[in-house]
């Protein structure tokens, strides 16, 4: 059962069935793998919901006697396709739905009296790498204006630079299809269970979506978490805006981006805001109905993004405190979830998607959650009917 469910949470049910036949010499049909996974995922979801209820009743025990020295919570979302249930075979009423994901991290880091990295990383100043980052992170789903503002390509350094920032110790994952309010309580219960709220240095790192900071203010701000705007999303906005300001001159666009990036990295938010306001005035306000590729809208969106998040951009101070300024951990986690859940031909029923998310999150967590869940007494009843689990022919 453990092998079957674990594999079904990594690849499609058909691929998992083939893997089990070849590697474990057990024949389980894709349809029955789906039933088993949904059943186990629902059970694990019930355990999560019981913990959330205990947390709301102030009775959830902490699993760690000692708090970590540093901690971070990172929030982001993915997407998957759903279909209507009880409509017979085939895909009916397909739609895209958001998955909500939180990475809860304990960290190992040092406190510094000076900024340990006053210069931006080389990859943030390398045109090809910046372009790839911007294309990957920007939620617009379009090619940035001035996509290749390359004044001369620089090869990435062969030797990996010494890591200066905080190191991740233990990651646990919360993932759900539920609404933002429900997700917020799930995240808060996990933070409490792990004692991350008792860390002397702790941060919440995410992009500028409003609901992220609403959850932060409700569940993390009272515990003293420091809000930090994810630097990589800011980089993508600045890259787009620089290309929009100077679409015909790639060298000038790159120079503008580099200036803005250095100001952001150094925490010079006032200079960045003033320069973006000047660029927005030069282009003029975007007209009603302006498309996503309209340079006026791109620059105006970037200015609004900086204005709304300016209190979360003191990056030199965050680095001195040994806190992360990038939400790369949750971005990576969402990629791993999407490999299983997202695809042009994958259409989930709401309950099935939620069940698989619980299994995927458990196996992506590094605190032995899946093993603990398997060790718990499971509900009585056969996990498989007669002949369902049989040696492969």
N, C-alpha and C positions, 0 to 999 in steps of 0.2 A: 504494500500500500504506500509506504513512504517513497519508495523509488518511483512508483507510477505517478503519484501526485506531484512529486518534485519535478519530474521530467515534463509532465503536462503543463507545468507553470513556466517552463522555459521555452518550449517550442509548441507548434500547433499540435492538436490532439492526434492528427494522422501521423505526423512525424514522431511524436512520442510513442505511438503504438508500434511503429516500425523499429524505433530504437530499442524498446523493451523486448521485442521479438529477437533482435539480433544480439543485444548485449546481455540481457537478463534471461533469455530463453523462456519468456513468459508471453502468452498471447492474450492481449486485452484489446478489444475493439476501440476505435476512436470514440464512438458514441458512449461506450461505458466509461472510458477515461474521462469524458466530459462530465458524466453524472457523478463519478467519484470526486473529481476536483471541485465541482460545485457544492457537493455535500460537505467536504472538509473545509472549503473556504467559508461556507456559511457558519460552520461550527466555530472557526477561528474569529469570524466577525462577531459572533455572540460573546466570545471571551473579551474582545475589545470593547464591546458595548457595555458589558458588565463592569469593566474597569472604569469606563467613562462615568457610569452611573455612580460608582463608589467614589470617584473623584469629586463629583458634584455634591455628594453627600458628605464630603470631607473624611472619608474612611478608606481611601486607597493607600495601601502601605507603599513605602519607598523600598525599591529593591537594592539600593546602595546605601550603606551606612555612612560612607565618606563622599562628600561632594567633590567633583573635579575642580581643578584649579582654573580652568577656562572652558567655556562651552559656547555653542552656537546653534541657532535654529535657522534653517533656510527653507523658504517656502516658494513653490512654483507650481505650474500646472502643465499637464500634457493634454492630448486629445485622442479620442477614439470614436469609432462609428458604432451606433446602436441601431436596432431595428425594433419594430413593434412586435409584441408578443401576442399569442392567441390569434394569429392570422394565417395559420397554416404554414406549409413549407415555403421557402423562398424569403427574399428580403422585402419587407413592407415598411413603408414610412421611414426610410433611412435618414439619419441625422448625425451630426457631429456633436459630441458631448465632451465636457471638460473633466479630466481627472485632476484631483488636487493632491499634492504630494508635499510632505515635510520631511526634511532630514534633521534629526536631532543628534548633535555631535558633542562628544567630549574631546577636548583639545590639549595638546602639549605646546606651550609657548612661553616666551620670556617677555618681561616688561623692560622697556628701554627708556633711557633718559633722553635719547635723541632718536630721530626717525631712522630706523635701521635700513631703509631703502629709499633715499630721497630721489633717485632717478627711476623713471618708469622701466619696466622690464623690456628687454630688446625686442621681444615679439610684438609689443604694442607700438613699436616704431619701425616695423618691417612691413612694407606695403602689401605683399602677398598674404602674409599671415593676418594682418588687420582686416583685409578684405574678406578672408574666409571667416574670421570671427564675426564680422558684421553681418555677412550673409546668413550665418547659422543662428545668430542670436536675435536679429531684428524680427519682431513679430509681424511686420507688415507683409511678409511673404512676397517681396519683390526685390529686384536687383537695386542696390543703392545707386543714386545718381553719382556720376564720377567714379565708377566702380574700380577703376585701376589707376588711381592718381599716383603713378610710380615715377619718382624722379631718378630712378636707378635702382634696380633690384639688389637687395642685399641677401646673401645666403644666411640662413639661420646658423648660429654657432654650433660647431660640432660637439663641443663638450657641454654637457648639461650644467647650467649655472647652479651654484650651491643654493639650496633652499633656505630662505630667510624667514618666511612666514610661519604661522602656526601649523603644527602637524596634527592630522586627524588621528584620534585614538580609537574610539568606538562610534560606529554609526548605527542608528536605528531609523526605521522608515515608517511613516504613516501615509497611507494612500487610500483614497475613497472616491466614489462617485457622488457622495452626498453633497448637500448644499454647504455654503461657506460657514454658516453658524455651527452646523454639526461637525464639520471638519475642524473648526477652531477648538471645540471641546475635546475632540480626539487628540489633537496636538498638545493641548494643555495637560491632558492626563498623562501622556507619554513624557513630557518634560518633568512633571511631578514625580512619576514613577522612577525616573532615572536620577532625580535630584539635581538636574541641570539648573534649576532656579536658585539653588544655593551656591552656585559657583561665584567666586568673588569677581571674576571678569566674564561677561557673557554678552552676546550680541545676537540680533536678529538681522539676517542679511537676505534681501530679496529685491526684486525689481520694483518699478514705480507703480504697479497696479494698486488701485485704491483699496480693494478688499484685503490685500496683504497687510497694509498698515492699519486697517480697521481691526483685523485679528490681532495684530501686534499690540495695539492700544488696549484691547479688551483683556488679553490673556498674558502678555509678556511684559508690558510696561510696568504693571504693578510690582513685578519681581525684580525690576531694575535692569532689564535687558536694554542694551544700547541699539538704537535703530541705525542700520547702515545700508545705503543704497548700493546695490551690486554694481561694481565698477565696470564689468564687462558690458552690461546693458547700456550704461552711460557711454562707453566707448563707441558702441554701435550707433547711438544717436548722433554723437559728435561727428563720426565718419560720414554718415548720411548728410548731415547739415553742411559740412565742408564741401562735399561734392555738389550739393544743391546751390551753394553760393557761387561756385566757380565751375560750372559744368564744362566749359570750353577750354579750361586751362588746368590740366591735371597736376602740374607742378605747384601752381598756386593753391589748388585745393588741398594737396597734401601738406603744404606748409601751414595752411590755416588749421587743418586737423591737428597737426603736431603741436601747434601753439596752444590750442584749446585743451588737448590731452595733457600737456605739461601743467597747465593751470589747474586742471581738475585733479591730477595726481598730487600736486602740491597743496591742494585745499584752498586755492585762490578763487573762491566761488564768486566773489564780487566782480573780479575782472572778467571771469567767464560769462557771467550774466550780462555785464555791460556790453561785451563784444557781441553776444548773441542778439541782444536788443538792437544794436546797431545794424547787424546783418538783416534782421527782420524788417527794420525800417527801410533799408535800401531796396529790398525786394517788394515791399508792400504787403498789406494783409491778404491772406488767402480769400478768394471769393467763396460765396456759398456754393457748396457742391464741388469744391476743388478735389481732384483726384489724389490718390495717395502718392503719385509720382510728381505732383505739382511742387516745384522748389519752394514756393511760398508756404505751402502747408508743411513741408518737411522741416523747414527752419522754425516755423511757428510751433510745431509739435515739440521740437527739441528745446526751444525756449521754455515752453510750459513744463516740460519734463524737469528741467533744471530748477525752475521757480518753485515747483511743488515739492521738490526733494532737497532743497538747498540746506536744510537743517540736518541732513543725513549724509553729508559729503565732506566731513572733516577727516580725510583719509590719513594725513600724517599722524594725527592723534590716535586713530584706530591702530595704525601700525606700531606706534610706541606702546600701546596697551597689549600688543600681541594678539589682536583680533583679526579675523579674516575680512577682507573687503570684496571678495568674490563669492558668488553662490555656485561655484563650479561643482561642488559636491552634489547638490540637488539636480543640477543640469545633467550630470553623469548618471544619476539614479533614474531620472526620467527617460533617458536614452535606453537604459536597460529594461525599464518597464515597457517602453514603446516597442521594443523588439518583439515582445510577446503580444502586446495588446493592440498595436496600431498596424494597419495595412489596408491596401485598396480593396481587398476581398474579405476583410474581417468585419463582421457585423455582429455585435453582441446584444443579447438581452440584458436589461439593466441589472437583474440579479446575478446573472452569470459573470458579468464584468466585475461587479463588486466582490464576488467570491474569489475570482482569480487574482484580483488586486491584493486581497489579504494574504494569499499564499505567496505571491511574488514579493510583497513587502516583508514577510517573515523571513524568506530566504535571503533577501538583500540586507537584512539587519545582522549586525555582527555581535550580538549579545546572546546567541543561542536561543532565540525566540522559537524558531521552528522546532528545535529539539525539545524545548519545554512543552510546547503544545502537543507534540506527539506523545510525550510521557504522561500527559493527563489522561484520566479515564475517559474514553469516548462513549457516546450514547450507545445503548444496547441495540442489537440488530445486525444483520449481515451486511458487510460492506460490499459484497458481491454475491450474485446469485450462483446457483450450482453450475459449474462448468465455465463461469466467467473468467476465473483466473486459472489457467491451465498451462502446462508446459507447451512451448511452441513446437509445432510439428517439425 
